[in-house]
């Protein structure tokens, strides 16, 4: 369970299911979107599906050794990102 700014997230609740407005608010809180862009819906309509799918991948990932794919991956996180632990990030190794 994670207590974000004004929102409680549990493993049963996925950020990817949030409304566009909630998702944008969260991204702004995390410092991932400049305040000037948070109301630019022409811009946001291009990126919300990508961001939502990134969250969906993270939230629904289930490692299955039988279907292992060998590929290079870059995992980016912020030391102030309270929604993911270092252990979870290192799990992508």
VOBA-1610 file (N, C-alpha, C; in pm, whole numbers, padded with zeros to 5 digits, always signed):
BEGIN
Unk+00084-00117+00000Unk+00000+00000+00000Unk+00089+00124+00000Unk+00050+00225-00077Unk+00126+00347-00090Unk+00037+00467-00067Unk+00078+00555+00018Unk+00001+00677+00043Unk+00064+00788-00040Unk+00003+00821-00150Unk+00049+00931-00234Unk-00015+01059-00187Unk+00010+01164-00259Unk-00049+01294-00224Unk-00198+01289-00255Unk-00281+01273-00152Unk-00424+01277-00169Unk-00485+01149-00225Unk-00408+01043-00239Unk-00462+00921-00300Unk-00396+00799-00238Unk-00474+00700-00202Unk-00423+00576-00146Unk-00424+00471-00256Unk-00310+00409-00281Unk-00300+00309-00386Unk-00273+00174-00321Unk-00349+00075-00357Unk-00323-00061-00312Unk-00288-00145-00434Unk-00239-00264-00412Unk-00205-00353-00523Unk-00329-00392-00603Unk-00448-00378-00545Unk-00571-00413-00616Unk-00619-00300-00706Unk-00569-00180-00683Unk-00608-00065-00763Unk-00493-00029-00855Unk-00521-00014-00981Unk-00418+00017-01079Unk-00429+00162-01124Unk-00316+00230-01128Unk-00312+00367-01178Unk-00360+00370-01323Unk-00333+00264-01397Unk-00373+00259-01538Unk-00524+00264-01557Unk-00600+00237-01451Unk-00746+00243-01458Unk-00802+00380-01418Unk-00717+00470-01373Unk-00763+00602-01332Unk-00814+00681-01451Unk-00895+00783-01423Unk-00940+00875-01529Unk-00820+00952-01581Unk-00835+01012-01698Unk-00727+01092-01755Unk-00685+01203-01659Unk-00783+01266-01598Unk-00755+01377-01506Unk-00675+01330-01385Unk-00714+01215-01328Unk-00641+01161-01212Unk-00499+01122-01252Unk-00485+01062-01369Unk-00354+01020-01417Unk-00262+01141-01436Unk-00312+01245-01499Unk-00233+01365-01521Unk-00196+01430-01389Unk-00290+01435-01295Unk-00261+01493-01163Unk-00147+01416-01097Unk-00150+01283-01105Unk-00046+01200-01044Unk+00089+01227-01110Unk+00090+01236-01243Unk+00216+01260-01314Unk+00274+01396-01278Unk+00188+01496-01264Unk+00232+01630-01221Unk+00291+01622-01081Unk+00222+01551-00989Unk+00272+01536-00851Unk+00408+01469-00848Unk+00430+01373-00939Unk+00558+01303-00943Unk+00668+01384-01012Unk+00630+01500-01068Unk+00728+01585-01135Unk+00755+01543-01278Unk+00667+01461-01335Unk+00689+01411-01470Unk+00623+01492-01579Unk+00558+01601-01541Unk+00491+01685-01640Unk+00491+01828-01588Unk+00538+01918-01671Unk+00542+02058-01631Unk+00400+02110-01611Unk+00383+02192-01512Unk+00252+02249-01478Unk+00184+02315-01597Unk+00262+02377-01686Unk+00205+02449-01801Unk+00140+02353-01901Unk+00178+02225-01898Unk+00124+02129-01995Unk+00004+02051-01943Unk-00024+02060-01814Unk-00128+01976-01755Unk-00268+02005-01808Unk-00290+02119-01870Unk-00421+02151-01928Unk-00418+02160-02080Unk-00308+02118-02139Unk-00295+02118-02285Unk-00342+01982-02337Unk-00473+01967-02358Unk-00530+01836-02391Unk-00494+01790-02532Unk-00461+01882-02620Unk-00414+01840-02753Unk-00283+01763-02739Unk-00195+01811-02654Unk-00068+01745-02624Unk-00092+01616-02545Unk-00173+01626-02439Unk-00195+01513-02350Unk-00264+01396-02419Unk-00355+01425-02511Unk-00424+01317-02583Unk-00328+01228-02660Unk-00212+01281-02696Unk-00111+01200-02766Unk-00038+01107-02670Unk-00016+01153-02548Unk+00071+01081-02456Unk-00001+01000-02348Unk-00124+01034-02317Unk-00196+00960-02212Unk-00203+00811-02243Unk-00237+00769-02366Unk-00241+00624-02393Unk-00106+00555-02371Unk+00002+00622-02406Unk+00136+00565-02388Unk+00167+00552-02239Unk+00141+00657-02164Unk+00168+00657-02020Unk+00082+00553-01950Unk-00046+00548-01987Unk-00138+00452-01926Unk-00091+00309-01953Unk-00046+00281-02075Unk+00002+00147-02108Unk+00132+00114-02037Unk+00218+00213-02016Unk+00340+00190-01937Unk+00302+00146-01795Unk+00208+00217-01734Unk+00161+00177-01600Unk+00099+00038-01604Unk+00017+00010-01707Unk-00050-00120-01717Unk+00053-00234-01725Unk+00160-00213-01802Unk+00265-00315-01812Unk+00327-00339-01674Unk+00360-00231-01604Unk+00421-00244-01472Unk+00327-00312-01373Unk+00200-00277-01379Unk+00103-00327-01282Unk+00061-00472-01305Unk+00070-00518-01428Unk+00022-00652-01459Unk+00133-00749-01495Unk+00258-00704-01485Unk+00370-00791-01519Unk+00372-00915-01431Unk+00385-01029-01494Unk+00394-01156-01423Unk+00504-01237-01489Unk+00615-01250-01422Unk+00730-01320-01478Unk+00697-01468-01494Unk+00713-01517-01615Unk+00691-01657-01645Unk+00816-01709-01715Unk+00897-01787-01646Unk+01025-01834-01698Unk+01009-01914-01828Unk+00893-01978-01847Unk+00872-02057-01967Unk+00864-01970-02093Unk+00824-01846-02077Unk+00810-01757-02191Unk+00914-01645-02188Unk+01028-01674-02135Unk+01132-01573-02120Unk+01180-01522-02255Unk+01192-01392-02266Unk+01240-01327-02387Unk+01370-01257-02352Unk+01473-01281-02430Unk+01599-01214-02406Unk+01605-01088-02489Unk+01608-00976-02420Unk+01617-00847-02487Unk+01673-00746-02388Unk+01731-00641-02441Unk+01782-00535-02354Unk+01665-00445-02316Unk+01669-00397-02193Unk+01564-00310-02143Unk+01628-00201-02056Unk+01572-00084-02064Unk+01617+00026-01980Unk+01505+00059-01883Unk+01534+00054-01755Unk+01437+00087-01652Unk+01477+00220-01591Unk+01385+00313-01593Unk+01413+00448-01542Unk+01323+00474-01423Unk+01383+00520-01316Unk+01306+00554-01198Unk+01368+00676-01133Unk+01299+00731-01040Unk+01345+00848-00969Unk+01360+00813-00822Unk+01461+00863-00759Unk+01482+00828-00618Unk+01369+00880-00528Unk+01286+00970-00579Unk+01172+01021-00501Unk+01040+00956-00541Unk+01044+00858-00631Unk+00922+00790-00676Unk+00879+00693-00568Unk+00773+00730-00496Unk+00726+00649-00383Unk+00636+00533-00427Unk+00601+00527-00556Unk+00509+00423-00602Unk+00581+00292-00635Unk+00714+00295-00639Unk+00791+00176-00673Unk+00910+00165-00580Unk+00934+00046-00529Unk+01049+00027-00441Unk+01172-00008-00525Unk+01288+00011-00467Unk+01412-00025-00535Unk+01414-00175-00564Unk+01356-00254-00474Unk+01349-00399-00495Unk+01268-00432-00620Unk+01156-00362-00641Unk+01076-00384-00761Unk+01153-00344-00888Unk+01224-00234-00880Unk+01302-00188-00994Unk+01412-00289-01027Unk+01482-00336-00925Unk+01590-00432-00948Unk+01536-00566-00996Unk+01408-00592-00973Unk+01347-00715-01022Unk+01343-00724-01174Unk+01363-00612-01242Unk+01367-00612-01388Unk+01503-00652-01442Unk+01601-00676-01354Unk+01736-00714-01399Unk+01735-00837-01483
//
